[in-house]
Amino acid sequence: MHLSGYRATVAALTVLAVSASVAGCDDPATTPPDTGLDYVAIGDSYTAAPDIPVISTDGCHRSDHNYPQLVARELDDVSLRDVSCGGARTDAVLQSQRIQTENRVQPPQIGALDANTDIVTVGLGVNDEGFVVTAAFGCLVLAERDPRGAPCEKANARKVPRLLEKIQDRYVETLNAIIDRAPNARIIVVGDPRLLDETGERRVQRLRADGNVDCVRDSYDRFNETIEAAAAEAGLEYVDVAAASEGHDICSDDPWINGKRDDETTGAAAYHPTPAEQEAVADLILDLLRRPLAS
């Protein structure tokens, strides 16, 4: 990661803060300001990055090498609260999340935020409204029932747009709640990587046979457009992971998303991000943080 620019910025801010503290030290009641950064990561399993390589013990399968951890390690004097959790929907920000497989309940993720929060990253949405089942896994089942047709497109032509409309409305509402809770924070919305590129059509046999590849690819592209639109509506910055992941789809020679089996080398979960994807997302976030927030 090329971090010298950002470290220099943080270092300069720290010098200014220390200088201000020294200027007021003739008042014994003056408390030196907190010059550290408070960073909160909100998200689902694409943020948590299950099983790369050590995970949390709270049932969320949160990796200690996910992109929030990688970002925090490259910032000077930062305190990270990573409350991302596998299976989280957008409503897990404002409500408790029940993890059925673990028999656990996670508190609302928004509880990690307050007026002292400096940075927030938000990566959610794909679990909302059953989108991931409808747009991807459901198409595999449909292909078996109608191997010569285009069942995914037929089933989802009207359904997916309705789901995405609901996802955008809920996302905007949630982002506004985050803004209210952390009014002084720089809030960054993080998109998802592309699931399939055009190259995937040559390899995904179970989808290709019935013309489903274009449908699945288009649904995921529209999902990321929906999240970007929600960020814009809330007036927040957006990290376009889909654009950065071009050429790294699930079927590529250098995938950022695992296939249907866990990665024996890294431990990364099936159909979830690889270490390379998490490193790339961390770089994108750090690049954005180096730039001043647009007015």
C-alpha positions as CSV (number, residue, x, y, z in Angstrom):
1,M,0.0,0.0,0.0
2,H,1.3,3.5,-0.8
3,L,0.5,5.3,2.4
4,S,3.2,8.0,2.8
5,G,0.8,10.7,1.7
6,Y,-1.9,9.8,4.2
7,R,0.6,9.3,7.0
8,A,2.1,12.7,6.3
9,T,-1.4,14.2,6.6
10,V,-2.2,12.5,9.8
11,A,1.2,13.4,11.2
12,A,0.6,17.1,10.3
13,L,-2.8,17.0,12.0
14,T,-1.2,15.5,15.1
15,V,1.5,18.3,15.2
16,L,-1.2,20.9,15.0
17,A,-3.2,19.3,17.8
18,V,-0.1,19.0,20.0
19,S,0.8,22.7,19.3
20,A,-2.7,23.7,20.4
21,S,-2.4,21.7,23.6
22,V,0.9,23.3,24.4
23,A,-0.5,26.8,23.8
24,G,-3.1,26.2,26.5
25,C,-1.0,24.5,29.1
26,D,-0.9,27.5,31.3
27,D,-4.4,26.5,32.3
28,P,-4.0,23.5,34.6
29,A,-7.7,22.5,34.0
30,T,-7.1,22.2,30.2
31,T,-7.4,18.6,29.0
32,P,-5.2,17.7,26.0
33,P,-7.4,16.8,23.1
34,D,-7.7,13.3,21.8
35,T,-5.6,13.3,18.6
36,G,-6.4,9.7,17.7
37,L,-8.8,8.5,15.0
38,D,-11.9,6.5,16.0
39,Y,-12.9,4.1,13.1
40,V,-16.0,2.0,13.0
41,A,-16.6,-0.7,10.4
42,I,-20.2,-1.6,9.7
43,G,-21.1,-4.5,7.4
44,D,-22.0,-8.0,6.4
45,S,-19.8,-11.0,5.5
46,Y,-18.1,-9.2,2.6
47,T,-16.7,-6.9,5.3
48,A,-16.2,-9.5,7.9
49,A,-14.4,-11.7,5.4
50,P,-15.1,-15.0,7.1
51,D,-12.1,-17.3,7.9
52,I,-9.3,-15.2,6.6
53,P,-7.5,-16.6,8.6
54,V,-8.5,-16.0,12.2
55,I,-12.1,-15.2,13.1
56,S,-13.9,-13.7,16.0
57,T,-15.5,-15.9,18.6
58,D,-18.8,-14.0,18.7
59,G,-20.5,-15.9,15.9
60,C,-19.9,-13.3,13.2
61,H,-16.9,-15.1,11.6
62,R,-15.1,-11.8,11.5
63,S,-11.5,-12.0,10.2
64,D,-8.5,-10.3,11.8
65,H,-7.2,-9.7,8.3
66,N,-10.3,-8.1,6.7
67,Y,-10.2,-4.7,5.1
68,P,-11.1,-2.7,8.3
69,Q,-8.2,-4.3,10.1
70,L,-5.9,-3.6,7.2
71,V,-7.0,0.0,7.0
72,A,-6.6,0.5,10.7
73,R,-3.1,-1.0,10.7
74,E,-1.9,1.6,8.2
75,L,-3.3,4.6,10.0
76,D,-1.4,6.3,12.8
77,D,-3.0,6.3,16.2
78,V,-6.4,4.7,15.3
79,S,-8.9,2.8,17.4
80,L,-11.0,0.3,15.4
81,R,-14.4,-1.1,16.3
82,D,-15.3,-3.6,13.7
83,V,-18.9,-4.7,14.2
84,S,-19.4,-6.3,10.8
85,C,-21.1,-9.7,11.0
86,G,-21.7,-12.6,8.6
87,G,-25.3,-12.7,7.4
88,A,-26.1,-9.1,8.4
89,R,-28.8,-7.3,6.5
90,T,-29.1,-3.5,6.5
91,D,-31.6,-3.7,9.3
92,A,-28.8,-5.1,11.5
93,V,-27.5,-1.6,11.8
94,L,-30.6,-0.4,13.7
95,Q,-31.8,-3.7,15.2
96,S,-30.4,-6.7,16.9
97,Q,-29.2,-9.5,14.5
98,R,-30.0,-13.1,15.5
99,I,-27.5,-15.6,14.2
100,Q,-29.5,-18.8,14.0
101,T,-26.6,-21.2,13.3
102,E,-24.7,-19.9,16.4
103,N,-27.7,-19.3,18.7
104,R,-26.4,-15.8,19.3
105,V,-27.8,-12.3,19.1
106,Q,-25.6,-9.4,18.1
107,P,-26.6,-5.8,19.2
108,P,-27.4,-3.2,16.6
109,Q,-24.2,-2.2,14.8
110,I,-25.1,1.5,15.1
111,G,-24.3,1.2,18.8
112,A,-20.6,1.4,18.0
113,L,-21.0,5.0,16.8
114,D,-21.1,8.3,18.6
115,A,-20.2,11.9,18.1
116,N,-16.5,11.1,18.6
117,T,-16.4,8.7,15.6
118,D,-14.0,10.0,12.9
119,I,-14.3,7.4,10.1
120,V,-17.1,4.9,9.3
121,T,-17.1,2.4,6.5
122,V,-20.4,0.7,5.5
123,G,-20.7,-2.4,3.4
124,L,-24.2,-4.0,3.4
125,G,-27.2,-4.8,1.3
126,V,-26.6,-8.0,-0.6
127,N,-28.5,-10.0,2.1
128,D,-31.5,-7.7,2.0
129,E,-34.8,-8.9,0.6
130,G,-33.3,-12.3,-0.3
131,F,-31.4,-10.6,-3.1
132,V,-28.5,-13.0,-3.1
133,V,-30.8,-16.0,-3.3
134,T,-33.0,-14.6,-6.0
135,A,-30.2,-13.2,-8.2
136,A,-27.7,-16.0,-7.9
137,F,-28.4,-19.3,-6.1
138,G,-32.0,-19.4,-7.1
139,C,-30.9,-19.3,-10.8
140,L,-29.0,-22.6,-10.3
141,V,-32.2,-24.3,-9.2
142,L,-34.1,-22.7,-12.1
143,A,-31.5,-23.9,-14.6
144,E,-32.0,-27.5,-13.5
145,R,-35.7,-27.2,-14.1
146,D,-35.4,-25.5,-17.5
147,P,-31.9,-26.3,-18.9
148,R,-32.7,-25.1,-22.4
149,G,-34.4,-21.9,-21.6
150,A,-33.5,-18.6,-19.8
151,P,-35.4,-19.2,-16.5
152,C,-33.4,-16.7,-14.5
153,E,-34.2,-13.8,-16.8
154,K,-37.8,-14.9,-17.0
155,A,-38.2,-15.2,-13.2
156,N,-36.3,-12.0,-12.3
157,A,-37.1,-9.5,-15.0
158,R,-39.7,-7.8,-12.7
159,K,-38.6,-9.2,-9.3
160,V,-35.0,-7.9,-9.1
161,P,-35.9,-4.2,-9.9
162,R,-38.5,-4.3,-7.1
163,L,-36.0,-5.8,-4.7
164,L,-33.4,-3.2,-5.5
165,E,-35.9,-0.4,-5.1
166,K,-36.7,-1.6,-1.6
167,I,-32.9,-2.1,-0.8
168,Q,-32.1,1.5,-1.9
169,D,-34.9,3.0,0.2
170,R,-33.8,1.0,3.3
171,Y,-30.1,1.8,2.7
172,V,-30.7,5.5,2.5
173,E,-32.8,5.4,5.7
174,T,-29.9,3.5,7.4
175,L,-27.2,5.8,6.1
176,N,-29.1,8.9,7.4
177,A,-29.4,7.2,10.8
178,I,-25.6,6.7,10.7
179,I,-25.1,10.3,9.8
180,D,-27.2,11.4,12.8
181,R,-25.4,9.1,15.2
182,A,-21.9,10.1,14.0
183,P,-22.3,13.7,12.8
184,N,-18.6,14.4,12.8
185,A,-17.5,11.3,10.9
186,R,-16.2,10.8,7.4
187,I,-18.6,8.1,6.2
188,I,-17.7,5.9,3.3
189,V,-20.0,3.4,1.6
190,V,-18.3,0.3,0.2
191,G,-19.7,-1.6,-2.8
192,D,-19.3,-5.3,-3.6
193,P,-16.9,-6.9,-6.1
194,R,-18.2,-8.2,-9.4
195,L,-19.4,-11.8,-9.2
196,L,-19.1,-12.5,-12.9
197,D,-17.3,-10.8,-15.9
198,E,-17.8,-11.7,-19.5
199,T,-15.0,-14.2,-19.1
200,G,-17.1,-16.2,-16.7
201,E,-19.5,-17.2,-19.5
202,R,-16.9,-19.6,-20.8
203,R,-16.6,-21.4,-17.4
204,V,-19.9,-21.4,-15.5
205,Q,-21.4,-24.3,-17.3
206,R,-24.4,-24.7,-15.0
207,L,-25.4,-21.1,-15.7
208,R,-24.2,-20.7,-19.3
209,A,-26.3,-23.6,-20.7
210,D,-29.5,-21.7,-20.1
211,G,-28.4,-18.2,-20.8
212,N,-28.3,-17.2,-17.1
213,V,-24.9,-15.7,-16.9
214,D,-25.9,-12.4,-18.4
215,C,-28.9,-12.2,-16.0
216,V,-26.8,-12.9,-12.9
217,R,-24.1,-10.5,-14.0
218,D,-26.6,-7.8,-14.7
219,S,-28.4,-8.3,-11.4
220,Y,-25.2,-7.8,-9.4
221,D,-24.1,-4.8,-11.5
222,R,-27.5,-3.2,-10.8
223,F,-27.1,-4.0,-7.1
224,N,-23.9,-2.1,-7.0
225,E,-25.5,0.8,-8.9
226,T,-28.2,0.8,-6.3
227,I,-25.8,1.0,-3.4
228,E,-23.9,3.8,-5.2
229,A,-27.2,5.7,-5.8
230,A,-28.1,5.3,-2.1
231,A,-24.7,6.8,-1.1
232,A,-25.2,9.7,-3.5
233,E,-28.7,10.3,-2.1
234,A,-27.3,10.4,1.4
235,G,-24.5,12.7,0.3
236,L,-21.7,10.2,1.1
237,E,-18.6,8.9,-0.6
238,Y,-18.6,5.6,-2.4
239,V,-15.9,3.1,-3.1
240,D,-16.5,1.3,-6.4
241,V,-15.2,-2.2,-5.7
242,A,-17.0,-3.6,-8.7
243,A,-15.0,-1.4,-11.1
244,A,-11.7,-2.3,-9.3
245,S,-12.5,-6.0,-9.4
246,E,-12.9,-6.2,-13.2
247,G,-10.9,-9.2,-14.4
248,H,-11.0,-10.8,-10.9
249,D,-14.4,-12.4,-11.0
250,I,-15.2,-15.8,-9.5
251,C,-14.2,-17.6,-12.7
252,S,-11.0,-15.7,-13.4
253,D,-7.4,-16.9,-13.0
254,D,-7.0,-14.4,-10.2
255,P,-10.4,-14.4,-8.4
256,W,-11.3,-12.0,-5.6
257,I,-14.3,-14.2,-4.8
258,N,-14.0,-17.9,-3.9
259,G,-15.9,-20.6,-5.8
260,K,-18.1,-23.1,-4.2
261,R,-15.4,-24.5,-2.0
262,D,-13.5,-23.0,0.9
263,D,-9.9,-22.0,0.0
264,E,-7.6,-24.5,1.7
265,T,-4.7,-22.2,1.5
266,T,-6.2,-19.0,3.0
267,G,-9.2,-20.6,4.7
268,A,-11.5,-18.1,3.0
269,A,-15.1,-19.2,2.9
270,A,-16.9,-20.3,-0.3
271,Y,-18.5,-17.5,-2.3
272,H,-16.7,-15.0,-0.1
273,P,-13.8,-12.6,-0.6
274,T,-10.2,-13.7,-0.9
275,P,-7.3,-12.0,0.9
276,A,-6.4,-10.2,-2.3
277,E,-9.9,-8.7,-2.5
278,Q,-9.7,-7.4,1.1
279,E,-6.3,-5.9,0.5
280,A,-7.6,-4.2,-2.7
281,V,-10.6,-2.7,-0.8
282,A,-8.3,-1.5,1.9
283,D,-6.2,0.2,-0.7
284,L,-9.2,1.9,-2.2
285,I,-10.4,3.2,1.1
286,L,-6.9,4.5,2.1
287,D,-6.6,6.2,-1.3
288,L,-9.9,7.9,-0.7
289,L,-8.9,9.0,2.8
290,R,-5.8,10.6,1.5
291,R,-8.0,13.0,-0.5
292,P,-9.8,15.9,1.2
293,L,-13.5,15.4,1.6
294,A,-15.3,17.3,-1.2
295,S,-17.4,20.2,0.0
